[in-house]
Amino acid sequence: MNELLHQKELCKSCPFLKNCMPLGGEKMMEVYKTDAYLCSHTTEENTMYCAGHMLLLKYCNTYYRRAKFLNIELELTGQDQVFHRVRDWVDHHLNEI
């Protein structure tokens, strides 16, 4: 059985980075509605939760909420690289290129 882990750093292609490529409305809503988004670099052998999702959504992310409840330090880095408000993240991804 695979142990579920999380990324501590943001991936270069993380959809929560301020300078990421816009996902478009449909994909953005799919990601937003996910309560614990898996990193885009996840494989069957290496399942990892997304650091960017946890940094932006905090307690709306199930994995983040459980870790805080259990007093587990996630050691996430890159808070300054992700959007600070969900509204800004949504606006960015609605502006498709």
Residue pairs with C-beta under 8 A, 6 or more apart in sequence:
2 44
2 45
2 47
4 47
4 48
4 49
4 63
5 47
5 48
5 49
6 48
6 49
6 50
6 51
6 54
6 63
6 74
6 76
7 39
7 41
7 48
7 49
7 50
7 51
8 51
8 74
8 75
8 76
8 77
9 51
9 77
9 78
10 16
10 17
10 51
10 52
10 55
10 77
10 78
10 81
10 82
11 39
11 40
11 41
11 50
11 51
11 52
13 20
13 40
13 41
14 20
14 39
14 40
14 50
14 51
14 52
14 82
15 23
15 28
15 31
15 40
15 52
15 93
16 50
16 52
16 53
16 55
16 56
16 82
16 83
16 89
17 52
17 81
17 82
18 81
18 82
18 83
18 92
20 92
21 97
22 28
22 92
22 93
22 94
22 95
22 96
22 97
23 31
23 93
24 93
24 94
24 96
25 93
25 94
25 96
27 93
28 90
28 93
28 94
31 37
31 53
32 86
32 90
34 53
35 60
35 61
35 62
36 49
36 53
36 61
36 62
36 63
37 49
37 50
37 53
37 61
38 47
38 48
38 49
38 50
39 48
39 49
39 50
39 51
40 50
41 48
42 48
49 61
49 63
51 76
51 77
51 78
52 78
52 82
53 61
54 61
54 63
54 64
54 74
54 76
55 76
55 78
55 79
55 82
56 82
56 83
56 86
56 89
57 64
57 86
58 64
59 65
59 68
64 74
67 73
67 74
82 89
83 89
83 92
